[in-house]
């Protein structure tokens, strides 16, 4: 069975709801992130370059953990440290999920983080507010079960 992007995002939303520090979830292009009326810290996911070969889809994702940075930067060290810690919680959850499945009633052994590699970068974002945190970049390998027989057409 093929795992969808929507299922992965739904699992991230559940993770945010259950995590004691994360207060918001967002998805989309970073240019469209709204910082007004958002609760922080936030986990924001942006899709990146993805590719497909005959049997696999490699889904690229950038995940951002952001919190509000004070104008005088007096909380920058705390924000960066907390964001890094929260991000590693999310990544650990992905590794666990990749081996045991998505959700209680759906078990998959068909996806994993490519090469068990997650790149981490310090990040700042300025829009309505100044945000600081970490960007986690990784690729998820998903089994591609699509073929001409399963295309929904007459």
RAVENPE-V888718 format. One record per residue. N is the residue number from 1. RES is the residue in one small letter. PSI is psi in whole degrees, -180 to 180 (none if undefined). D_FIRST is the distance of its C-alpha to the first C-alpha in Angstrom with 2 decimals. Layout:
# RAVENPE-V888718
n & res & psi & d_first
N & RES & PSI & D_FIRST
N & RES & PSI & D_FIRST
This chain:
# RAVENPE-V888718
n & res & psi & d_first
1 & x & 140 & 0.00
2 & x & 135 & 3.78
3 & x & 138 & 6.59
4 & x & 161 & 9.60
5 & x & -41 & 13.22
6 & x & -42 & 14.20
7 & x & -40 & 12.18
8 & x & -45 & 13.83
9 & x & -39 & 17.11
10 & x & -39 & 16.97
11 & x & -36 & 16.73
12 & x & -40 & 19.65
13 & x & -44 & 21.59
14 & x & -43 & 21.28
15 & x & -45 & 22.46
16 & x & -44 & 25.39
17 & x & -33 & 26.34
18 & x & -17 & 26.51
19 & x & 135 & 28.23
20 & x & -20 & 32.02
21 & x & -36 & 32.95
22 & x & 135 & 30.53
23 & x & -14 & 31.73
24 & x & 159 & 29.77
25 & x & 142 & 26.52
26 & x & 158 & 26.39
27 & x & 141 & 24.20
28 & x & -169 & 25.35
29 & x & 138 & 27.88
30 & x & -27 & 30.50
31 & x & -20 & 33.22
32 & x & 5 & 32.18
33 & x & 134 & 32.21
34 & x & 123 & 34.69
35 & x & -8 & 36.75
36 & x & 135 & 38.95
37 & x & 29 & 38.38
38 & x & 139 & 35.51
39 & x & 139 & 35.52
40 & x & 150 & 35.30
41 & x & 155 & 33.73
42 & x & 145 & 30.71
43 & x & 118 & 27.30
44 & x & 131 & 26.68
45 & x & 130 & 23.66
46 & x & 127 & 24.23
47 & x & 146 & 21.76
48 & x & -169 & 23.17
49 & x & 132 & 22.78
50 & x & 163 & 19.28
51 & x & 165 & 18.50
52 & x & 136 & 16.12
53 & x & -172 & 16.56
54 & x & -36 & 15.03
55 & x & -2 & 12.05
56 & x & 148 & 11.96
57 & x & 129 & 12.79
58 & x & 108 & 15.52
59 & x & 117 & 16.06
60 & x & 133 & 19.69
61 & x & 140 & 20.93
62 & x & 127 & 24.44
63 & x & 130 & 24.95
64 & x & 134 & 28.51
65 & x & 113 & 30.26
66 & x & 149 & 33.52
67 & x & 166 & 36.53
68 & x & 133 & 39.88
69 & x & 131 & 42.44
70 & x & 150 & 46.06
71 & x & -36 & 48.34
72 & x & 5 & 50.47
73 & x & 18 & 47.41
74 & x & -19 & 48.73
75 & x & 11 & 45.27
76 & x & -45 & 43.48
77 & x & -43 & 43.24
78 & x & -45 & 41.85
79 & x & -46 & 39.31
80 & x & -44 & 38.13
81 & x & -47 & 38.01
82 & x & -41 & 36.12
83 & x & -42 & 33.60
84 & x & -44 & 32.93
85 & x & -46 & 32.56
86 & x & -43 & 30.20
87 & x & -40 & 28.05
88 & x & -30 & 27.81
89 & x & -46 & 26.71
90 & x & -46 & 23.77
91 & x & -43 & 22.88
92 & x & -39 & 23.24
93 & x & -40 & 20.83
94 & x & -45 & 18.22
95 & x & -42 & 18.86
96 & x & -45 & 18.61
97 & x & -38 & 15.42
98 & x & -28 & 13.85
99 & x & -25 & 14.73
100 & x & -17 & 14.36
101 & x & 172 & 11.58
102 & x & 112 & 11.74
103 & x & 171 & 14.16
104 & x & -41 & 15.64
105 & x & 2 & 13.38
106 & x & 115 & 9.90
107 & x & 126 & 9.44
108 & x & 141 & 7.38
109 & x & 33 & 9.14
110 & x & 15 & 7.66
111 & x & 153 & 10.26
112 & x & 162 & 14.01
113 & x & 125 & 17.30
114 & x & 128 & 18.58
115 & x & 17 & 21.55
116 & x & 36 & 21.74
117 & x & 127 & 24.06
118 & x & 121 & 24.95
119 & x & 138 & 28.07
120 & x & 133 & 30.35
121 & x & 137 & 33.15
122 & x & 146 & 35.80
123 & x & 147 & 35.70
124 & x & 147 & 38.06
125 & x & 127 & 37.58
126 & x & 121 & 40.52
127 & x & -115 & 40.42
128 & x & -36 & 41.99
129 & x & 166 & 41.70
130 & x & 122 & 41.58
131 & x & 147 & 38.39
132 & x & 156 & 37.91
133 & x & -146 & 35.12
134 & x & 147 & 32.53
135 & x & 132 & 29.84
136 & x & 118 & 26.85
137 & x & 130 & 25.12
138 & x & 169 & 21.93
139 & x & 140 & 18.90
140 & x & 131 & 15.29
141 & x & 122 & 13.26
142 & x & 139 & 9.64
143 & x & 133 & 7.64
144 & x & 105 & 8.42
145 & x & 2 & 6.79
146 & x & 139 & 9.58
147 & x & 178 & 12.53
148 & x & -26 & 15.58
149 & x & -22 & 14.41
150 & x & 3 & 11.87
151 & x & 126 & 14.44
152 & x & 87 & 15.93
153 & x & 161 & 19.50
154 & x & none & 22.27
